[in-house]
């Protein structure tokens, strides 16, 4: 008995020792975690106010861990921030598993009550940057449910769409705080009732907020937090005076504790900086994730440009949507006017179901349209700038801009509708020949480089259409297919299996005819050719190529050549020819002595033109010799500074054979040129 008791005691002692050891291990782990957390907080407080991404360090940290996890994921780990478990579950249910860089860098500053200016590219999650820490902090205190209580948080947004999006972001955090959104275009009574009933977070546009302030309905004297979202657009839309008046009403002189002020935007105009200096504390924090980086747009967006005359624009846009997005992706098309929006949406070239969004659409209908677009009930939205802000749908695959906007910020925010939440996106801008300089202006200011592409070719369109048709076929239930088996068997007997399926796919996709389209101008009925020469010296003008065409192709070809442009490597040119001449060129041309001519399937990089053609096809600009507009530069031309610019330097007049000076200069550069015939 005694031995049994001793054994039991011994086992008990061992178990207690083991538990003690495990407990000490656990406490050590907890202590290490606490130390690490304190270290991170100390490091965060010592950080420079201006935060820029550190790419090299990011790579090293990723390698050290030995796991495939990005630095953004590591830095945005929820465990590093004061976020409640309930909110973490809510975020994870929405597919958010870590904070994005702008959210991670501003969270502690906002939570601790600092005034903050947040500057980050469009589509990087700026709205959640202020919504999340504010909601978490407000929930720490006992909630005031008093009827008629004034708001603690005021968020101002420049457009109704953005105001609704911000309001939804607050609501999606599922707190017990009362959130309400006010904006123009909707009845006053329900909004007035909500304000009088009492609320905690008020989101709205400056105009409607100011209306309720002036009526005495809205009391902003008890505000704890003021947020200006997309401040750069406030000035553009003429809201600066309204914002100033609202802020003046919020910052009552008698109050010692001024509201915390937060400014968020992709760009920071001088007006915003002046406002910040006037209303924000001196120790405000600047979190700038763009810095001196020239690239102002999201890094996940590919920027492309297509030269296209107005008359061919609608049909080319239809082809672009088909090739780059298809029937199963989402597209937003931006047009400059309401008339353009309506005409484009009604054009038969857009095969996808399309709806419009512009200023004439009643607010209620606009909300229904946006909701349907989010839910995927239709796939193509044609809009004016009204949708450039607040349209936060991560699944937008393609943005099309019908022409380059004069305001570069407008381009940045339009292109920012795609490539959101780390998804890749494409933005394609259409431009007319005379808008080349405007396109270059956007490139310089936005820090981007457009890839000049041609209009989609028949092979591209057919391939995309066939893929769409194949995906549609996958969705057909098997019980429906049974009813078509007899017809299918009959068709296979008549045409063969492959040809029968090909015909069915063509009909389903709506591709029943093939139209050729210029890669240079998007004009229908034209084929683009590339001519290259293997010469010791670079080709400095198109004149040399005109002579090759004249001497080696039938005489009816040269007058029909349009829009000749030098390739950037100066070893050749690109030009258009009517499709009716394709067979004639094929029969009469033979490559020889390093000179080649072939149909282009893709537009090569072209030498930038210093000025743009103002004429259209057959109207001078793309006529024989490439005159500008209806003017011909024949012979030497005297300019104001006394210098002469002959035809060789201009390189656009194919009638230089009649000009002695041009012939002399040309022959000096290309001595010994012989006909290939």
C-alpha positions in Angstrom: 0.0 0.0 0.0 2.8 2.4 1.0 4.6 1.6 -2.3 1.5 2.3 -4.3 1.0 5.6 -2.6 4.7 6.5 -3.2 4.3 5.7 -6.9 1.1 7.8 -7.2 2.9 10.7 -5.4 5.9 10.3 -7.8 3.6 10.4 -10.9 1.8 13.4 -9.5 5.1 15.3 -8.8 6.2 14.5 -12.4 3.0 15.8 -13.8 3.1 19.0 -11.8 6.8 19.6 -12.9 5.8 19.1 -16.5 2.8 21.5 -16.2 5.1 24.0 -14.5 7.6 23.6 -17.3 4.9 24.1 -20.0 3.5 27.1 -18.1 7.0 28.7 -17.9 7.5 28.0 -21.7 4.1 29.6 -22.4 4.9 32.6 -20.2 8.3 33.0 -22.0 6.5 32.9 -25.4 4.0 35.5 -24.2 6.9 37.7 -22.8 8.7 37.4 -26.1 5.5 38.4 -28.0 5.0 41.4 -25.7 8.6 42.5 -26.1 8.3 42.2 -29.9 5.0 44.2 -29.8 6.6 46.9 -27.6 9.6 47.0 -30.0 7.3 47.4 -33.0 5.4 50.2 -31.3 8.6 52.0 -30.4 9.8 51.6 -33.9 6.5 52.9 -35.2 6.8 56.1 -33.0 10.4 56.7 -34.2 9.4 56.4 -37.9 9.6 59.4 -40.1 6.3 61.1 -40.7 6.7 60.5 -44.4 6.5 56.8 -45.1 7.7 55.4 -48.4 7.8 51.7 -49.5 11.2 50.0 -49.1 11.4 47.4 -51.8 14.9 46.0 -51.1 14.1 45.4 -47.4 10.8 43.8 -48.4 12.6 41.2 -50.5 15.1 40.4 -47.7 12.3 39.9 -45.1 10.5 37.6 -47.5 13.6 35.4 -47.9 14.4 35.3 -44.2 11.0 33.8 -43.3 11.4 31.1 -46.0 7.7 31.2 -46.7 5.8 32.7 -49.6 4.2 35.6 -47.8 4.5 39.2 -49.0 5.9 42.0 -46.8 2.5 43.8 -47.2 0.9 40.8 -45.6 3.5 40.6 -42.8 3.3 44.4 -42.0 -0.5 44.3 -42.2 -0.9 41.3 -39.9 -4.0 41.9 -37.8 -2.1 40.7 -34.7 0.0 43.9 -34.8 -2.9 46.2 -34.4 -5.5 47.0 -31.8 -8.4 45.3 -33.6 -11.0 43.4 -31.7 -11.5 39.6 -32.5 -15.1 40.3 -33.5 -13.9 42.9 -36.1 -11.2 40.5 -37.4 -13.9 37.9 -38.0 -16.0 40.5 -39.9 -13.0 41.5 -42.1 -12.1 37.9 -42.8 -15.7 37.2 -43.8 -15.3 40.0 -46.4 -12.1 38.3 -47.7 -9.8 40.9 -46.0 -7.0 38.9 -44.3 -4.5 41.7 -43.6 -4.3 45.5 -43.8 -3.0 47.1 -47.0 0.1 49.4 -46.7 -1.9 52.7 -46.4 -4.1 51.1 -43.7 -1.2 49.6 -41.8 0.9 52.8 -41.8 -2.0 55.0 -40.7 -3.8 52.8 -38.2 -1.9 53.5 -35.0 -1.7 57.3 -35.8 -5.5 57.5 -36.2 -6.2 55.2 -33.3 -4.0 57.4 -31.0 -5.8 60.6 -32.0 -3.2 62.2 -34.3 -4.2 64.4 -37.3 -3.2 62.5 -40.4 -2.7 63.3 -44.1 -2.8 60.0 -46.1 -1.6 60.0 -49.6 -1.8 56.8 -51.6 -2.6 55.6 -55.1 -6.2 55.0 -56.2 -7.6 51.6 -55.3 -5.3 50.9 -52.4 -7.9 50.9 -49.6 -7.9 54.5 -48.3 -11.5 54.4 -47.1 -10.9 51.5 -44.7 -7.8 53.3 -43.5 -9.9 55.7 -41.5 -13.1 53.8 -41.0 -11.5 50.8 -39.2 -9.5 52.6 -36.5 -12.2 55.1 -35.8 -14.9 52.4 -35.4 -12.6 50.4 -33.1 -11.8 53.4 -30.9 -15.4 54.6 -30.7 -16.6 51.2 -29.5 -14.3 51.3 -26.5 -16.5 53.8 -24.8 -20.1 53.3 -23.6 -22.4 53.9 -26.6 -24.7 56.9 -26.3 -28.2 56.0 -27.5 -29.8 59.4 -26.7 -32.3 60.5 -29.3 -31.2 63.6 -31.1 -27.5 63.2 -30.3 -25.2 65.0 -32.7 -22.7 63.0 -34.8 -19.2 62.2 -33.4 -17.7 61.5 -36.9 -18.2 63.5 -40.0 -16.9 62.3 -43.4 -17.1 64.6 -46.4 -16.9 63.1 -50.0 -17.1 65.0 -53.3 -19.7 62.8 -55.0 -22.8 60.9 -54.0 -21.4 57.6 -55.2 -18.3 58.0 -53.1 -20.3 59.1 -50.1 -22.5 56.0 -50.4 -19.4 53.8 -50.8 -17.8 55.3 -47.6 -21.0 54.9 -45.7 -21.2 51.3 -46.8 -17.6 50.7 -45.6 -18.6 51.9 -42.1 -21.7 49.8 -42.1 -19.9 46.7 -43.2 -17.8 46.8 -40.1 -21.0 45.8 -38.3 -20.7 47.9 -35.2 -23.5 49.1 -33.0 -22.8 52.7 -34.0 -25.5 54.4 -36.1 -24.2 55.4 -39.5 -26.1 57.5 -42.0 -25.4 59.0 -45.4 -26.8 62.2 -46.8 -26.4 63.6 -50.3 -28.2 65.6 -53.0 -30.7 64.2 -55.4 -32.8 62.6 -52.6 -35.7 63.9 -50.5 -34.8 66.1 -47.5 -37.4 64.7 -45.1 -35.9 61.2 -44.5 -32.4 62.6 -44.1 -33.7 65.3 -41.7 -35.5 62.7 -39.6 -32.4 60.6 -39.4 -30.3 63.5 -38.1 -33.0 64.5 -35.6 -33.3 60.9 -34.4 -29.6 61.0 -33.5 -26.6 59.3 -35.1 -22.9 58.6 -34.5 -21.3 58.7 -38.0 -22.5 61.1 -40.7 -21.2 60.7 -44.2 -22.2 63.1 -46.9 -21.5 65.5 -49.8 -20.5 69.1 -48.8 -23.6 70.7 -50.5 -26.2 68.7 -48.5 -24.3 68.9 -45.2 -24.2 72.7 -45.6 -27.9 72.8 -46.3 -28.7 71.1 -43.0 -26.2 73.2 -41.1 -27.7 76.5 -42.4 -31.2 75.2 -41.5 -30.0 74.6 -37.9 -30.9 70.8 -38.2 -27.3 69.6 -38.1 -25.1 70.4 -35.0 -21.4 69.8 -35.6 -20.1 71.4 -32.4 -19.7 68.0 -30.7 -17.6 66.4 -33.4 -14.7 64.3 -32.4 -13.4 63.3 -35.9 -13.6 65.1 -39.3 -12.5 63.3 -42.4 -12.1 64.7 -45.9 -12.0 61.9 -48.5 -10.6 62.6 -52.0 -9.7 66.2 -51.1 -8.2 66.9 -54.5 -11.6 66.4 -56.1 -13.3 68.8 -53.6 -11.5 71.7 -55.3 -12.1 70.5 -58.9 -15.9 70.3 -58.2 -16.0 73.7 -56.6 -16.6 72.6 -53.0 -13.7 74.4 -51.4 -15.9 77.3 -50.0 -18.5 74.8 -48.7 -15.8 72.7 -47.1 -14.3 75.8 -45.4 -17.7 76.8 -44.1 -18.4 73.3 -42.7 -15.0 73.1 -41.1 -15.4 76.6 -39.5 -18.7 75.3 -38.0 -17.0 72.2 -36.6 -14.0 73.9 -35.1 -15.8 76.2 -32.6 -13.4 78.6 -30.9 -14.7 77.9 -27.4 -13.7 74.3 -27.7 -10.4 73.3 -26.2 -10.4 69.8 -27.7 -10.4 70.3 -31.5 -11.7 67.4 -33.6 -9.2 65.0 -35.0 -8.8 65.8 -38.7 -8.0 63.3 -41.4 -7.3 64.1 -45.1 -7.0 61.3 -47.6 -6.4 61.5 -51.3 -4.3 60.2 -54.3 -3.0 63.7 -55.0 -2.6 66.7 -52.7 -3.3 70.1 -54.3 -2.2 73.4 -52.7 -5.7 74.1 -51.5 -5.6 70.9 -49.4 -2.2 71.8 -48.0 -3.6 75.3 -47.0 -6.7 73.7 -45.4 -4.4 71.2 -43.5 -2.3 74.1 -42.1 -5.4 76.0 -41.0 -7.4 73.2 -39.2 -4.9 70.5 -38.4 -2.6 70.3 -35.4 1.1 71.2 -35.9 2.2 67.6 -35.0 0.1 66.1 -37.8 1.4 63.0 -39.4 2.0 62.7 -43.1 1.9 59.2 -44.6 2.9 59.4 -48.2 3.1 56.1 -50.1 3.7 57.8 -53.4 6.5 60.2 -52.4 8.6 61.4 -55.3 7.7 58.4 -57.4 6.6 59.7 -60.8 4.1 56.9 -61.1 0.8 58.3 -59.8 -1.5 55.5 -60.8 -1.9 52.0 -59.3 1.0 49.7 -60.2 -1.4 46.9 -61.0 -2.8 48.7 -64.1 -1.5 48.4 -67.6 -2.0 51.6 -69.7 -2.6 51.3 -73.4 -3.6 53.8 -76.1 -5.3 53.3 -79.5 -5.3 56.0 -82.2 -8.8 56.1 -83.6 -10.8 58.6 -85.6 -14.2 59.6 -84.0 -16.2 57.9 -86.8 -14.6 54.5 -86.1 -14.5 54.8 -82.3 -17.8 53.1 -81.3 -17.1 49.9 -83.4 -13.5 49.8 -82.3 -14.5 50.1 -78.6 -16.9 47.1 -79.2 -13.9 45.1 -80.4 -11.7 46.2 -77.6 -14.3 45.2 -74.9 -14.7 41.8 -76.7 -10.9 41.0 -76.8 -9.7 42.5 -73.5 -12.7 41.7 -71.3 -15.1 39.4 -73.1 -18.7 38.6 -72.1 -17.8 37.4 -68.6 -15.6 40.3 -67.4 -16.7 43.8 -66.2 -16.0 46.9 -68.2 -16.4 50.6 -67.4 -16.4 53.0 -70.4 -15.9 56.7 -69.7 -17.2 59.3 -72.2 -16.9 63.1 -71.9 -20.6 64.0 -72.4 -24.0 62.6 -71.6 -24.8 62.5 -75.4 -21.7 60.4 -76.0 -22.6 58.0 -73.2 -26.2 57.5 -74.6 -25.0 57.0 -78.2 -22.3 54.6 -77.3 -24.5 52.5 -75.0 -27.1 52.2 -77.9 -24.5 51.2 -80.5 -24.8 47.7 -81.7 -21.0 47.2 -81.6 -21.2 46.7 -77.8 -22.5 43.1 -77.6 -22.5 43.0 -73.8 -25.6 44.1 -71.9 -24.9 47.8 -71.2 -26.4 50.5 -68.9 -25.5 54.2 -68.5 -24.7 56.5 -65.6 -24.6 60.3 -65.9 -26.0 63.4 -64.4 -29.5 63.1 -66.0 -30.1 59.7 -64.4 -32.2 60.1 -61.2 -30.4 59.3 -58.0 -32.6 56.3 -57.2 -32.0 54.8 -60.6 -28.3 55.4 -60.3 -28.2 53.5 -57.1 -30.1 50.6 -58.7 -27.7 50.6 -61.7 -24.6 50.5 -59.5 -26.1 47.8 -57.3 -26.9 45.7 -60.4 -23.4 46.3 -61.8 -21.8 45.1 -58.5 -24.0 42.0 -58.5 -23.0 41.2 -62.1 -26.5 41.5 -63.5 -24.9 43.4 -66.5 -21.3 43.6 -67.5 -20.7 46.9 -69.2 -21.2 50.4 -67.7 -20.9 53.5 -69.8 -20.6 56.7 -67.7 -19.4 60.2 -67.4 -17.0 61.2 -64.7 -19.8 60.8 -62.2 -18.7 57.2 -61.7 -15.0 57.9 -61.5 -15.2 58.3 -57.7 -16.8 55.9 -55.3 -17.1 53.0 -57.7 -15.2 50.4 -55.7 -15.7 47.1 -57.4 -12.5 45.0 -57.3 -13.7 42.8 -60.2 -13.6 45.5 -62.9 -11.2 44.1 -65.5 -11.2 46.9 -68.1 -11.5 50.7 -68.1 -11.9 52.4 -71.5 -11.6 56.2 -71.9 -13.0 57.6 -75.1 -10.4 60.3 -75.2 -7.6 61.5 -73.0 -8.9 64.0 -70.4 -7.2 67.4 -70.2 -7.1 67.1 -66.4 -4.5 64.4 -65.5 -6.0 63.8 -62.1 -9.2 62.7 -64.0 -7.2 60.1 -65.9 -5.6 58.9 -62.7 -9.0 58.4 -61.0 -10.7 56.9 -64.0 -7.9 54.4 -64.5 -8.1 53.7 -60.7 -11.5 51.9 -61.2 -9.5 48.9 -62.3 -6.5 47.2 -60.7 -8.0 47.5 -57.2 -7.3 45.4 -54.2 -4.1 44.0 -55.8 -5.9 42.7 -58.8 -4.5 43.4 -62.3 -6.4 45.6 -64.6 -6.2 47.3 -68.0 -6.9 50.9 -69.0 -7.2 51.7 -72.7 -7.5 55.3 -73.9 -8.7 56.3 -77.4 -7.2 59.4 -79.0 -7.5 61.2 -82.3 -4.4 62.0 -84.3 -4.4 65.6 -83.1 -4.5 64.5 -79.5 -1.0 62.9 -79.5 0.4 65.9 -77.5 -2.4 65.5 -74.9 -1.5 61.9 -74.5 2.1 62.7 -74.0 1.1 65.3 -71.4 -0.8 62.6 -69.4 2.3 60.4 -69.6 4.6 63.1 -68.2 2.3 64.2 -65.4 1.0 60.7 -64.3 4.4 59.1 -64.6 3.2 56.4 -66.9 4.1 55.1 -70.4 1.3 54.2 -72.7 1.7 51.1 -74.8 0.5 52.1 -78.3 -1.6 49.3 -79.6 -3.6 48.8 -82.8 -7.3 48.0 -83.0 -8.0 44.4 -82.4 -7.6 42.3 -85.5 -10.1 39.7 -86.8 -8.0 36.8 -85.4 -8.0 38.4 -81.9 -11.8 39.0 -82.1 -12.6 35.5 -83.3 -10.4 33.9 -80.6 -12.0 36.0 -77.8 -15.5 35.3 -79.2 -14.9 31.6 -79.5 -13.7 31.5 -75.8 -16.8 33.3 -74.7 -19.0 30.9 -76.7 -17.2 27.9 -75.2 -17.9 29.3 -71.7 -21.5 29.8 -72.5 -21.8 26.2 -73.7 -20.5 25.0 -70.3 -23.4 26.7 -68.6 -26.1 24.9 -70.5 -27.9 22.2 -68.4 -27.7 18.6 -69.7 -31.5 18.2 -69.9 -31.7 21.1 -72.4 -29.0 19.5 -74.6 -31.1 16.4 -75.0 -33.5 18.4 -77.1 -30.8 19.4 -79.6 -29.1 16.1 -80.1 -31.0 15.1 -83.3 -30.2 18.5 -84.9 -26.6 18.2 -83.8 -26.2 14.7 -85.4 -27.7 15.9 -88.6 -25.3 18.9 -88.7 -22.3 16.7 -88.0 -23.3 14.4 -90.9 -23.6 17.4 -93.3 -20.5 19.4 -92.2 -18.3 17.1 -90.1 -17.8 17.4 -86.3 -15.2 20.2 -86.3 -16.8 22.4 -88.9 -20.2 22.0 -87.3 -19.0 23.0 -83.9 -17.0 25.9 -85.4 -20.1 27.2 -87.2 -22.1 26.9 -83.9 -19.5 28.8 -82.0 -19.4 31.5 -84.7 -23.2 32.0 -84.5 -23.3 31.9 -80.7 -20.6 34.6 -80.5 -22.2 36.8 -83.2 -19.1 36.7 -85.4 -20.6 36.0 -88.8 -18.3 38.2 -90.9 -14.7 39.3 -90.7 -13.8 43.0 -91.1 -10.2 44.2 -91.4 -9.2 47.2 -89.4 -6.1 49.4 -89.5 -3.7 49.0 -86.6 -2.6 52.6 -87.1 -5.9 54.4 -87.2 -8.6 51.8 -86.4 -10.2 52.6 -89.7 -12.3 49.8 -91.2 -11.3 48.4 -94.6 -7.6 49.0 -94.2 -4.7 46.7 -93.8 -1.5 47.8 -91.9 1.9 46.8 -93.4 5.4 46.9 -92.1 8.3 47.6 -94.4 11.8 47.2 -93.1 15.3 47.8 -94.6 18.6 46.4 -93.6 20.8 49.5 -94.1 24.1 50.6 -92.6 22.5 54.0 -91.6 19.1 54.5 -89.9 16.2 55.6 -92.1 15.8 59.3 -91.2 12.7 60.0 -93.2 9.8 58.3 -94.9 11.0 59.6 -98.3 13.3 56.6 -98.9 10.4 54.2 -98.3 8.1 56.1 -100.6 10.6 55.5 -103.4 10.8 51.8 -102.7 7.0 51.6 -102.9 7.0 53.6 -106.2 9.6 51.5 -107.8 8.6 48.0 -106.6 4.8 48.0 -106.5 2.2 48.6 -109.2 1.4 52.3 -109.8 -2.1 52.1 -108.3 -0.6 51.2 -104.8 1.3 54.4 -104.0 -1.6 56.9 -104.2 -3.6 54.6 -101.8 -0.9 54.5 -99.0 -2.0 56.2 -95.8 -0.5 57.4 -92.5 3.1 56.3 -93.0 5.1 56.4 -89.7 8.7 55.5 -88.9 9.4 52.6 -86.5 11.3 53.7 -83.4 14.4 51.6 -84.3 14.6 53.7 -87.6 14.8 50.5 -89.7 11.4 50.7 -91.3 8.0 52.2 -91.6 4.4 51.3 -90.9 1.6 52.3 -93.3 -2.0 51.5 -94.3 -3.4 50.3 -97.6 -7.0 49.6 -98.5 -7.9 46.0 -98.1 -8.9 45.7 -101.8 -5.2 46.0 -102.7 -4.0 43.1 -100.5 -3.9 40.5 -103.2 -2.2 42.8 -105.7 0.6 43.6 -103.2 1.0 39.9 -102.4 1.3 39.0 -106.0 3.7 41.8 -107.0 6.1 42.1 -104.0 9.1 39.9 -103.4 11.5 40.4 -100.4 15.1 41.0 -101.5 18.4 42.6 -100.4 17.3 43.0 -96.8 14.1 44.8 -97.6 10.9 43.1 -96.4 7.2 43.9 -96.6 4.6 42.0 -94.6 1.1 42.5 -93.0 1.3 43.6 -89.4 -0.4 41.6 -86.7 0.8 43.8 -83.9 1.7 47.5 -83.9 5.5 48.0 -83.3 6.8 50.9 -81.2 6.7 54.0 -83.4 8.9 57.1 -83.5 7.1 59.8 -81.6 5.7 62.5 -83.8 6.4 66.1 -82.9 3.1 67.2 -84.3 -0.1 65.4 -85.1 -2.0 65.1 -88.4 -5.2 67.1 -88.5 -6.6 65.5 -91.6 -8.4 62.2 -91.9 -7.9 59.4 -94.3 -8.1 60.7 -97.9 -8.3 64.4 -96.6 -4.8 65.4 -96.5 -3.6 64.2 -93.1 -3.2 60.7 -94.2 -3.2 61.4 -97.9 -0.4 60.9 -100.4 2.8 62.3 -99.0 1.4 62.8 -95.5 0.6 66.5 -95.7 -0.6 68.1 -92.5 -4.3 69.0 -92.8 -4.8 70.2 -96.4 -1.5 72.0 -96.6 1.5 70.6 -98.5 5.1 71.4 -97.6 6.7 71.6 -101.0 10.2 72.7 -101.4 12.1 74.6 -98.7 10.0 76.5 -96.2 11.2 79.7 -94.5 10.5 80.0 -90.7 10.6 82.9 -88.4 14.1 82.3 -87.1 15.6 82.4 -90.6 16.4 78.7 -90.7 15.2 76.6 -93.6 13.5 73.3 -93.1 13.6 71.3 -96.4 11.4 68.3 -97.3 14.1 65.8 -96.1 13.9 67.1 -92.6 10.1 67.2 -92.6 10.0 63.8 -94.2 6.4 64.0 -95.1 6.2 65.1 -98.8 6.6 62.4 -101.3 6.8 64.9 -104.2 10.4 65.8 -103.3 11.5 64.4 -106.8 10.4 67.8 -108.3 12.6 69.7 -105.7 16.3 70.0 -106.5 17.3 70.8 -103.0 15.5 67.8 -101.6 16.9 65.5 -104.2 20.5 66.7 -103.6 20.1 66.2 -99.8 18.4 62.9 -100.2 20.9 61.5 -102.6 23.8 62.6 -100.3 22.3 60.3 -97.6 21.3 57.4 -99.8 23.7 57.5 -102.6 23.5 54.7 -105.2 19.9 53.8 -104.6 18.7 51.4 -107.3 15.4 50.1 -108.2 14.7 46.5 -107.2 13.1 45.9 -110.6 
